[in-house]
């Protein structure tokens, strides 16, 4: 980090915080604070929806995911455009018709208070965890770079977000997310083209894709029906569809973004914009990770990308054993560079040499073996160490290979993304707590100003809770997967409640409430016995299926319960 990097980083972050607080100060009432007085144009709705989902975890973990596992993760988003259409046709018109502040307010109008409260509590639990993770992800990076205490970094990032979210509510979130998306996409595009520039001079983009393909990084679509496969076309188009439908249709952090739209049409156009751009954006971020992989075929690569592990090994009794593996990896890196250059030369002559392809795969397997042995040594030195380094791949490239100024910009990208998602999360948590829990259960009448102050208080409270969650966070496979796993555990049940409310008029409050409780407990059991107890890569069920199973369980059980209730009522009347 040079002085110029620090200037860019600090200026970018302070500008976003100060601009957001200044531009939106002085909310007059709850409607202004939560809905932004319904003044948000469609393109800002679209950018805000994209920025809310595009957290620091996206830009931190996704390139590392692609580096290790290739482009297959993009299948996770295949169901998203379909979900956007369904939400535009059904969800948005109903939310606007009932003039709700939160998505869960609709459930009381359709069912009863306890169903509304159950959905709101499930949301508060999972979004509280998720918001903590959006703070934790960039804090890991900065603490590793600066050597600062991780807890202090969590507090600094959390406080920055609290300042403008507390001040301006939904308006502040929407206004700042325009700047954040500009910073984010500018930084990613510059980095992508720099990576291509850093590749050997006689290497074309097509050649780079060939090298990635030879190492199985370009397997974009997998049509396997194996439920143990995490990412397939079928899990993306079904589980991914239900996850997107639940996230964008029932999660207040997203619903709040388009409820602030000027009209039904503007809200719909914002979501359609997201549906059209989201998959290409994720494809591009994954492709950036694949290009980082290609870059490291010609440049030195560490045994483990997590710098904390290297520092810990240097002080342990296993330093010599680890250094011996590093020397082997250095030799292997030279062999990789030679073979890859030969392969490029053959490609330039329009010949895809199968022998060289096999050699590339063999060298990649040898490198993987060295990495696995290094992980074993790290665990011997400290059994509590996190050997998974996917979240550090892009970070390593940024620090070691980007020119000065761009390091500060990319760190600003990561923190801006964290702030955008965290702000949306806090705003949604505060809105749901104030409207669905506090206001609804308060016996006496209070003024609009009272509820405005209450919402601001809950913004501050949830900000503190999110910081506490961040302080106790741990890496789990990789951060982007952890966020989606948490969502998948809860989203299916909540989505099932909404789908029944929208489409199955025969089901009443008692049946839907108990079906949701049974469904959620069942999902906990399935997750534990089919996913949690197995090591990574050996799970018996891809976590995306939890969304589909949870929604279907809620729907089917509610129909069965309603039928049973109807039969009993009929028998009593007879």
VOSE-340529 format. One line per 3 residues: number of its first residue (from 1); their letters; for each residue z, x, y of C-alpha. Coordinates in nm, 3 decimals. Layout:
# VOSE-340529
NUM> a> Z/X/Y; ... .
END
This chain:
# VOSE-340529
1> xxx> 0.000/0.000/0.000; -0.120/0.156/0.327; -0.016/0.047/0.677 .
4> xxx> -0.341/-0.152/0.711; -0.258/-0.344/0.390; 0.085/-0.431/0.524 .
7> xxx> -0.063/-0.553/0.854; -0.313/-0.781/0.677; -0.053/-0.913/0.432 .
10> xxx> 0.218/-0.987/0.690; -0.023/-1.127/0.952; -0.187/-1.364/0.699 .
13> xxx> 0.143/-1.501/0.569; 0.309/-1.539/0.909; -0.001/-1.707/1.053 .
16> xxx> 0.002/-1.970/0.774; 0.376/-2.039/0.810; 0.382/-2.050/1.192 .
19> xxx> 0.056/-2.246/1.221; 0.172/-2.502/0.964; 0.510/-2.552/1.133 .
22> xxx> 0.366/-2.565/1.487; 0.067/-2.790/1.412; 0.269/-3.060/1.234 .
25> xxx> 0.613/-3.058/1.391; 0.781/-3.381/1.494; 0.725/-3.637/1.217 .
28> xxx> 0.832/-3.974/1.355; 0.900/-4.161/1.031; 0.878/-4.149/0.651 .
31> xxx> 0.516/-4.265/0.646; 0.419/-3.980/0.876; 0.616/-3.723/0.673 .
34> xxx> 0.502/-3.837/0.324; 0.155/-3.984/0.386; 0.056/-3.795/0.699 .
37> xxx> -0.016/-4.133/0.864; -0.322/-4.160/0.638; -0.526/-3.941/0.870 .
40> xxx> -0.659/-3.681/0.622; -1.043/-3.654/0.601; -1.208/-3.634/0.257 .
43> xxx> -1.295/-3.262/0.266; -0.934/-3.173/0.350; -0.819/-3.401/0.065 .
46> xxx> -1.053/-3.212/-0.170; -0.939/-2.869/-0.052; -0.575/-2.973/-0.068 .
49> xxx> -0.614/-3.104/-0.425; -0.783/-2.778/-0.530; -0.526/-2.560/-0.352 .
52> xxx> -0.237/-2.749/-0.512; -0.365/-2.671/-0.861; -0.490/-2.321/-0.778 .
55> xxx> -0.148/-2.157/-0.774; -0.076/-1.785/-0.775; -0.054/-1.821/-1.151 .
58> xxx> -0.426/-1.909/-1.153; -0.528/-1.591/-0.971; -0.267/-1.375/-1.142 .
61> xxx> -0.298/-1.490/-1.503; -0.651/-1.621/-1.544; -0.831/-1.284/-1.502 .
64> xxx> -0.583/-1.131/-1.749; -0.644/-1.419/-1.988; -1.019/-1.348/-1.972 .
67> xxx> -0.964/-0.971/-2.006; -0.786/-1.019/-2.338; -0.939/-1.338/-2.479 .
70> xxx> -1.269/-1.392/-2.300; -1.420/-1.698/-2.134; -1.298/-1.957/-2.385 .
73> xxx> -1.015/-2.073/-2.157; -1.273/-2.250/-1.936; -1.291/-2.522/-2.206 .
76> xxx> -0.944/-2.627/-2.092; -1.112/-2.780/-1.781; -1.401/-2.961/-1.953 .
79> xxx> -1.225/-3.299/-1.939; -1.138/-3.269/-1.570; -1.458/-3.409/-1.412 .
82> xxx> -1.441/-3.717/-1.638; -1.076/-3.765/-1.541; -1.171/-3.753/-1.171 .
85> xxx> -1.416/-4.041/-1.219; -1.157/-4.253/-1.404; -0.894/-4.190/-1.133 .
88> xxx> -1.143/-4.277/-0.856; -1.240/-4.603/-1.026; -0.894/-4.723/-1.135 .
91> xxx> -0.598/-4.530/-0.997; -0.687/-4.484/-0.628; -0.782/-4.849/-0.553 .
94> xxx> -0.458/-4.974/-0.710; -0.238/-4.722/-0.527; -0.397/-4.820/-0.195 .
97> xxx> -0.382/-5.192/-0.279; -0.004/-5.178/-0.330; 0.045/-4.939/-0.033 .
100> xxx> 0.275/-4.707/-0.230; 0.437/-4.389/-0.104; 0.456/-4.244/-0.457 .
103> xxx> 0.276/-4.309/-0.785; 0.598/-4.426/-0.953; 0.649/-4.701/-0.696 .
106> xxx> 0.357/-4.882/-0.863; 0.544/-4.890/-1.197; 0.822/-5.108/-1.059 .
109> xxx> 0.567/-5.353/-0.921; 0.400/-5.364/-1.264; 0.707/-5.333/-1.491 .
112> xxx> 1.064/-5.284/-1.363; 1.304/-5.041/-1.196; 1.412/-4.856/-1.512 .
115> xxx> 1.050/-4.776/-1.606; 0.986/-4.648/-1.255; 1.304/-4.440/-1.269 .
118> xxx> 1.220/-4.296/-1.614; 0.873/-4.182/-1.503; 1.014/-4.039/-1.179 .
121> xxx> 1.287/-3.845/-1.364; 1.039/-3.701/-1.615; 0.823/-3.592/-1.321 .
124> xxx> 1.117/-3.437/-1.133; 1.220/-3.235/-1.437; 0.881/-3.088/-1.523 .
127> xxx> 0.764/-3.041/-1.164; 1.094/-2.877/-1.071; 1.035/-2.619/-1.347 .
130> xxx> 0.669/-2.582/-1.254; 0.745/-2.530/-0.885; 0.995/-2.260/-0.975 .
133> xxx> 0.724/-2.083/-1.172; 0.480/-2.094/-0.879; 0.738/-1.891/-0.684 .
136> xxx> 0.823/-1.662/-0.975; 0.465/-1.553/-1.053; 0.389/-1.365/-0.728 .
139> xxx> 0.749/-1.246/-0.703; 0.694/-1.047/-1.025; 0.395/-0.876/-0.868 .
142> xxx> 0.557/-0.788/-0.538; 0.882/-0.671/-0.694; 0.685/-0.437/-0.922 .
145> xxx> 0.475/-0.306/-0.630; 0.752/-0.261/-0.377; 1.038/-0.188/-0.612 .
148> xxx> 1.232/-0.472/-0.454; 1.479/-0.686/-0.640; 1.300/-0.978/-0.812 .
151> xxx> 1.566/-1.224/-0.700; 1.518/-1.126/-0.335; 1.142/-1.173/-0.368 .
154> xxx> 1.192/-1.523/-0.512; 1.413/-1.609/-0.215; 1.170/-1.468/0.046 .
157> xxx> 0.868/-1.657/-0.090; 1.069/-1.977/-0.137; 1.207/-1.966/0.217 .
160> xxx> 0.860/-1.910/0.371; 0.736/-2.228/0.203; 1.047/-2.431/0.287 .
163> xxx> 1.006/-2.356/0.661; 0.676/-2.537/0.716; 0.715/-2.797/0.438 .
166> xxx> 1.052/-2.901/0.583; 0.902/-2.911/0.932; 0.580/-3.107/0.876 .
169> xxx> 0.581/-3.265/0.529; 0.243/-3.373/0.390; 0.056/-3.289/0.712 .
172> xxx> 0.186/-2.933/0.700; 0.086/-2.899/0.334; -0.267/-3.028/0.402 .
175> xxx> -0.321/-2.823/0.719; -0.204/-2.493/0.569; -0.399/-2.541/0.247 .
178> xxx> -0.730/-2.522/0.436; -0.642/-2.171/0.554; -0.501/-2.077/0.215 .
181> xxx> -0.818/-2.180/0.027; -1.029/-1.978/0.273; -0.812/-1.667/0.217 .
184> xxx> -0.810/-1.722/-0.159; -1.183/-1.764/-0.216; -1.280/-1.491/0.035 .
187> xxx> -1.057/-1.243/-0.144; -1.186/-1.336/-0.490; -1.555/-1.314/-0.392 .
190> xxx> -1.508/-0.976/-0.224; -1.325/-0.845/-0.531; -1.591/-0.973/-0.772 .
193> xxx> -1.875/-0.799/-0.588; -1.669/-0.481/-0.551; -1.621/-0.470/-0.929 .
196> xxx> -1.998/-0.496/-0.977; -2.043/-0.219/-0.717; -1.799/0.007/-0.906 .
199> xxx> -1.995/-0.018/-1.233; -2.231/0.269/-1.326; -2.536/0.287/-1.098 .
202> xxx> -2.796/0.209/-1.364; -2.601/-0.092/-1.488; -2.719/-0.442/-1.404 .
205> xxx> -2.511/-0.759/-1.407; -2.703/-0.863/-1.721; -2.605/-0.536/-1.891 .
208> xxx> -2.241/-0.602/-1.799; -2.265/-0.944/-1.964; -2.415/-0.782/-2.276 .
211> xxx> -2.120/-0.541/-2.299; -1.877/-0.831/-2.255; -2.067/-1.029/-2.520 .
214> xxx> -2.058/-0.738/-2.766; -1.677/-0.747/-2.733; -1.660/-1.127/-2.790 .
217> xxx> -1.566/-1.200/-2.428; -1.854/-1.441/-2.360; -1.780/-1.702/-2.627 .
220> xxx> -1.759/-1.987/-2.378; -1.773/-2.291/-2.606; -1.602/-2.330/-2.944 .
223> xxx> -1.691/-2.644/-3.141; -1.427/-2.582/-3.412; -1.222/-2.881/-3.528 .
226> xxx> -0.930/-2.656/-3.627; -0.616/-2.798/-3.455; -0.459/-2.450/-3.455 .
229> xxx> -0.727/-2.324/-3.214; -0.581/-2.335/-2.862; -0.906/-2.381/-2.673 .
232> xxx> -1.203/-2.568/-2.815; -1.463/-2.804/-2.674; -1.286/-3.095/-2.841 .
235> xxx> -0.935/-3.008/-2.721; -1.073/-2.959/-2.369; -1.267/-3.284/-2.361 .
238> xxx> -0.973/-3.485/-2.506; -0.643/-3.303/-2.447; -0.780/-3.149/-2.127 .
241> xxx> -0.903/-3.491/-2.014; -0.562/-3.651/-2.073; -0.382/-3.360/-1.905 .
244> xxx> -0.610/-3.383/-1.600; -0.579/-3.763/-1.595; -0.200/-3.733/-1.603 .
247> xxx> -0.180/-3.444/-1.355; -0.419/-3.579/-1.093; -0.346/-3.946/-1.157 .
250> xxx> 0.034/-3.960/-1.201; 0.181/-3.631/-1.074; 0.307/-3.693/-0.721 .
253> xxx> 0.219/-3.336/-0.616; -0.147/-3.440/-0.654; -0.120/-3.814/-0.586 .
256> xxx> 0.044/-3.734/-0.253; -0.260/-3.529/-0.154; -0.509/-3.815/-0.181 .
259> xxx> -0.272/-4.097/-0.080; -0.285/-3.935/0.265; -0.662/-3.996/0.283 .
262> xxx> -0.801/-4.209/0.566; -0.931/-4.471/0.322; -0.996/-4.541/-0.045 .
265> xxx> -1.345/-4.396/-0.006; -1.221/-4.074/0.160; -0.960/-4.026/-0.115 .
268> xxx> -1.227/-4.081/-0.382; -1.470/-3.839/-0.218; -1.196/-3.572/-0.205 .
271> xxx> -1.129/-3.607/-0.578; -1.501/-3.606/-0.665; -1.530/-3.284/-0.463 .
274> xxx> -1.254/-3.136/-0.679; -1.427/-3.259/-0.998; -1.754/-3.091/-0.898 .
277> xxx> -1.603/-2.758/-0.788; -1.304/-2.702/-1.018; -1.486/-2.597/-1.338 .
280> xxx> -1.724/-2.357/-1.154; -1.425/-2.208/-0.968; -1.230/-2.147/-1.290 .
283> xxx> -1.546/-2.010/-1.456; -1.585/-1.765/-1.167; -1.220/-1.650/-1.187 .
286> xxx> -1.250/-1.599/-1.563; -1.578/-1.412/-1.514; -1.399/-1.185/-1.266 .
289> xxx> -1.149/-1.104/-1.543; -1.436/-1.030/-1.784; -1.594/-0.797/-1.527 .
292> xxx> -1.257/-0.619/-1.496; -1.277/-0.570/-1.875; -1.628/-0.423/-1.842 .
295> xxx> -1.507/-0.200/-1.558; -1.237/-0.055/-1.782; -1.496/0.037/-2.044 .
298> xxx> -1.589/0.319/-1.803; -1.252/0.396/-1.646; -0.906/0.502/-1.769 .
301> xxx> -0.689/0.218/-1.891; -0.309/0.212/-1.951; -0.155/0.142/-2.291 .
304> xxx> 0.037/-0.143/-2.135; -0.050/-0.287/-1.794; 0.312/-0.374/-1.710 .
307> xxx> 0.438/-0.080/-1.498; 0.799/-0.170/-1.575; 0.744/-0.090/-1.943 .
310> xxx> 0.597/0.251/-1.862; 0.890/0.334/-1.633; 1.138/0.225/-1.902 .
313> xxx> 0.967/0.433/-2.175; 0.975/0.746/-1.955; 1.356/0.728/-1.959 .
316> xxx> 1.388/0.657/-2.332; 1.399/0.865/-2.651; 1.054/0.730/-2.742 .
319> xxx> 0.874/0.898/-2.452; 0.704/1.160/-2.676; 0.584/0.902/-2.928 .
322> xxx> 0.444/0.682/-2.649; 0.275/0.976/-2.474; 0.105/1.070/-2.801 .
325> xxx> -0.049/0.722/-2.813; -0.155/0.759/-2.449; -0.340/1.082/-2.534 .
328> xxx> -0.518/0.904/-2.819; -0.614/0.622/-2.583; -0.751/0.876/-2.331 .
331> xxx> -0.973/1.026/-2.602; -1.079/0.677/-2.709; -1.162/0.587/-2.347 .
334> xxx> -1.398/0.883/-2.328; -1.568/0.773/-2.651; -1.597/0.417/-2.515 .
337> xxx> -1.756/0.543/-2.195; -2.016/0.749/-2.385; -2.107/0.468/-2.627 .
340> xxx> -2.126/0.211/-2.347; -2.356/0.435/-2.141; -2.581/0.479/-2.446 .
343> xxx> -2.577/0.103/-2.498; -2.677/0.044/-2.133; -2.961/0.296/-2.169 .
346> xxx> -3.089/0.102/-2.472; -3.057/-0.229/-2.286; -3.259/-0.089/-1.995 .
349> xxx> -3.534/-0.031/-2.251; -3.504/-0.397/-2.363; -3.342/-0.302/-2.694 .
352> xxx> -3.003/-0.447/-2.796; -2.901/-0.178/-3.047; -2.699/-0.341/-3.331 .
355> xxx> -2.553/-0.005/-3.443; -2.413/0.065/-3.097; -2.285/-0.293/-3.082 .
358> xxx> -2.086/-0.234/-3.402; -1.954/0.092/-3.263; -1.835/-0.087/-2.947 .
361> xxx> -1.651/-0.346/-3.157; -1.495/-0.070/-3.373; -1.370/0.115/-3.065 .
364> xxx> -1.226/-0.208/-2.921; -1.040/-0.270/-3.246; -0.900/0.086/-3.238 .
367> xxx> -0.784/0.030/-2.880; -0.619/-0.298/-2.979; -0.438/-0.118/-3.262 .
370> xxx> -0.309/0.147/-3.020; -0.188/-0.127/-2.785; -0.007/-0.305/-3.067 .
373> xxx> 0.163/0.019/-3.170; 0.263/0.077/-2.808; 0.422/-0.270/-2.797 .
376> xxx> 0.626/-0.181/-3.106; 0.752/0.135/-2.935; 0.840/-0.061/-2.618 .
379> xxx> 1.041/-0.308/-2.826; 1.219/-0.024/-3.007; 1.315/0.125/-2.671 .
382> xxx> 1.433/-0.211/-2.538; 1.425/-0.523/-2.755; 1.441/-0.744/-2.444 .
385> xxx> 1.123/-0.601/-2.291; 0.825/-0.830/-2.234; 0.534/-0.657/-2.409 .
388> xxx> 0.274/-0.915/-2.313; 0.087/-0.769/-2.016; -0.186/-1.026/-1.943 .
391> xxx> -0.035/-1.113/-1.607; -0.049/-0.749/-1.495; -0.416/-0.670/-1.571 .
394> xxx> -0.563/-0.792/-1.242; -0.263/-0.656/-1.053; -0.327/-0.307/-1.202 .
397> xxx> -0.691/-0.318/-1.094; -0.603/-0.434/-0.741; -0.350/-0.156/-0.684 .
400> xxx> -0.546/0.130/-0.832; -0.908/0.062/-0.746; -0.942/-0.157/-0.436 .
403> xxx> -0.989/0.014/-0.095; -0.714/-0.006/0.164; -0.704/-0.334/0.348 .
406> xxx> -0.833/-0.524/0.047; -0.509/-0.462/-0.141; -0.325/-0.644/0.137 .
409> xxx> -0.587/-0.921/0.132; -0.559/-0.973/-0.245; -0.181/-0.980/-0.227 .
412> xxx> -0.218/-1.235/0.053; -0.445/-1.433/-0.184; -0.179/-1.434/-0.454 .
415> xxx> 0.105/-1.529/-0.220; -0.106/-1.788/-0.031; -0.189/-1.955/-0.359 .
418> xxx> 0.179/-1.954/-0.451; 0.274/-2.106/-0.119; 0.011/-2.382/-0.143 .
421> xxx> 0.125/-2.497/-0.487; 0.493/-2.458/-0.408; 0.458/-2.657/-0.082 .
424> xxx> 0.283/-2.944/-0.264; 0.548/-2.935/-0.534; 0.839/-2.945/-0.288 .
427> xxx> 0.677/-3.222/-0.086; 0.623/-3.429/-0.403; 0.972/-3.363/-0.540 .
430> xxx> 1.131/-3.461/-0.208; 0.914/-3.774/-0.173; 0.990/-3.891/-0.527 .
433> xxx> 1.363/-3.823/-0.496; 1.388/-3.996/-0.156; 1.170/-4.300/-0.231 .
436> xxx> 1.203/-4.359/-0.607; 1.563/-4.255/-0.664; 1.761/-4.251/-0.338 .
439> xxx> 1.608/-4.533/-0.132; 1.551/-4.766/-0.428; 1.910/-4.739/-0.552 .
442> xxx> 2.080/-4.752/-0.212; 2.256/-5.087/-0.167; 2.270/-5.103/0.212 .
445> xxx> 1.982/-5.105/0.459; 1.913/-4.780/0.647; 1.682/-4.692/0.936 .
448> xxx> 1.344/-4.521/0.903; 1.492/-4.214/1.073; 1.766/-4.201/0.807 .
451> xxx> 1.506/-4.189/0.527; 1.303/-3.929/0.718; 1.609/-3.703/0.739 .
454> xxx> 1.689/-3.778/0.373; 1.337/-3.671/0.269; 1.370/-3.352/0.471 .
457> xxx> 1.710/-3.287/0.313; 1.561/-3.330/-0.037; 1.280/-3.090/0.060 .
460> xxx> 1.543/-2.829/0.137; 1.744/-2.912/-0.176; 1.443/-2.890/-0.410 .
463> xxx> 1.339/-2.568/-0.239; 1.674/-2.416/-0.330; 1.651/-2.554/-0.688 .
466> xxx> 1.296/-2.414/-0.727; 1.418/-2.073/-0.610; 1.700/-2.089/-0.868 .
469> xxx> 1.449/-2.180/-1.142; 1.235/-1.886/-1.032; 1.533/-1.651/-1.051 .
472> xxx> 1.593/-1.734/-1.418; 1.222/-1.743/-1.514; 1.078/-1.525/-1.792 .
475> xxx> 0.725/-1.439/-1.899; 0.607/-1.653/-2.187; 0.274/-1.559/-2.349 .
478> xxx> 0.128/-1.577/-2.002; 0.227/-1.774/-1.696; -0.072/-2.005/-1.673 .
481> xxx> -0.012/-2.114/-2.031; 0.359/-2.173/-1.967; 0.286/-2.404/-1.673 .
484> xxx> 0.032/-2.601/-1.878; 0.266/-2.620/-2.179; 0.546/-2.764/-1.963 .
487> xxx> 0.300/-3.016/-1.821; 0.163/-3.106/-2.165; 0.512/-3.184/-2.299 .
490> xxx> 0.577/-3.448/-2.030; 0.240/-3.565/-1.898; 0.125/-3.756/-2.207 .
493> xxx> 0.416/-3.999/-2.202; 0.395/-4.062/-1.827; 0.017/-4.109/-1.848 .
496> xxx> 0.065/-4.358/-2.134; 0.294/-4.567/-1.912; 0.034/-4.577/-1.633 .
499> xxx> -0.257/-4.653/-1.868; -0.067/-4.946/-2.017; 0.017/-5.064/-1.665 .
502> xxx> -0.345/-5.044/-1.552; -0.529/-5.173/-1.857; -0.301/-5.366/-2.095 .
505> xxx> -0.159/-5.663/-1.909; 0.010/-5.814/-2.218; 0.269/-5.532/-2.245 .
508> xxx> 0.585/-5.598/-2.043; 0.873/-5.387/-1.915; 1.102/-5.376/-2.220 .
511> xxx> 0.825/-5.269/-2.459; 0.686/-4.995/-2.231; 1.028/-4.849/-2.149 .
514> xxx> 1.141/-4.805/-2.510; 0.798/-4.688/-2.624; 0.807/-4.417/-2.354 .
517> xxx> 1.153/-4.302/-2.465; 1.045/-4.287/-2.832; 0.718/-4.112/-2.740 .
520> xxx> 0.891/-3.844/-2.532; 1.146/-3.769/-2.804; 0.865/-3.749/-3.060 .
523> xxx> 0.670/-3.503/-2.841; 0.980/-3.281/-2.814; 1.005/-3.279/-3.195 .
526> xxx> 0.631/-3.209/-3.244; 0.640/-2.928/-2.987; 0.940/-2.765/-3.153 .
529> xxx> 0.818/-2.781/-3.512; 0.444/-2.725/-3.455; 0.438/-2.482/-3.160 .
532> xxx> 0.770/-2.340/-3.036; 0.904/-2.189/-3.362; 0.579/-2.003/-3.436 .
535> xxx> 0.478/-1.666/-3.288; 0.189/-1.662/-3.043; -0.142/-1.719/-3.219 .
538> xxx> 0.017/-1.882/-3.525; 0.100/-2.224/-3.381; 0.010/-2.521/-3.602 .
541> xxx> -0.114/-2.727/-3.308; -0.283/-2.637/-2.978; -0.053/-2.750/-2.697 .
544> xxx> -0.334/-2.941/-2.520; -0.317/-3.203/-2.799; 0.036/-3.298/-2.684 .
547> xxx> -0.119/-3.481/-2.386; -0.340/-3.694/-2.609; -0.066/-3.756/-2.867 .
550> xxx> 0.195/-3.848/-2.602; -0.037/-4.095/-2.428; -0.154/-4.255/-2.754 .
553> xxx> 0.201/-4.282/-2.892; 0.320/-4.457/-2.575; 0.029/-4.703/-2.584 .
556> xxx> 0.044/-4.782/-2.958; 0.425/-4.812/-2.976; 0.432/-5.036/-2.667 .
559> xxx> 0.173/-5.268/-2.827; 0.372/-5.282/-3.152; 0.699/-5.348/-2.967 .
562> xxx> 0.541/-5.615/-2.748; 0.395/-5.782/-3.058; 0.741/-5.774/-3.225 .
565> xxx> 0.905/-5.921/-2.913; 0.637/-6.191/-2.897; 0.692/-6.279/-3.265 .
568> xxx> 1.068/-6.309/-3.212; 1.024/-6.528/-2.905; 0.780/-6.746/-3.095 .
571> xxx> 1.025/-6.778/-3.387; 1.309/-6.881/-3.148; 1.090/-7.143/-2.981 .
574> x> 0.987/-7.277/-3.324 .
END
